[in-house]
Amino acid sequence: MTTPTRPFDAGSVIDQILTGHLNSASTPTARPGLSTSESAFVDAVSDWCARQDLAADIEANGQVPDKVLAELVELGALRIIIPQRYGGLGFSDTCLLSVLSVLTTAHASLCEIVAAHQVIGAVRPLTEFGTEHQRTRYLPELLKLSRVK
């Protein structure tokens, strides 16, 4: 057994978590930096993850099953930061990061799929650096391509 380097601090959330004493009443119910609709979206993704054993499904198949991808698309996880005028949800980067943290707890590959599509794929470059013509032309197409057949 290891010896603590300092005494337990009952006011520290980290100390509470590490010792199994987290008081659920002290757990924040609001997500700072998220709008009400963004928070509801993160909750929906979290509920979706909790309803199934995604890690088992992915590991059993050696890949993310089409059904799981289709459900991610249906949830809107591949259009979080795309502005609404192009068919996206128009949510903030903070919302995207919150969703990525939730997906990572289910299986890291889900986080990578959503992040790759919106951050390192064409979405971010188009929204940040594309012309209006390019955004109008290609962002809706990216939404169509993200549908699983």
Secondary structure as UniProt FT lines:
FT   TURN            10..11
FT   HELIX           13..19
FT   HELIX           24..26
FT   TURN            32..33
FT   HELIX           36..50
FT   HELIX           54..61
FT   HELIX           66..75
FT   TURN            76..78
FT   HELIX           84..86
FT   HELIX           93..106
FT   HELIX           108..115
FT   HELIX           116..120
FT   HELIX           123..129
FT   HELIX           132..145
//
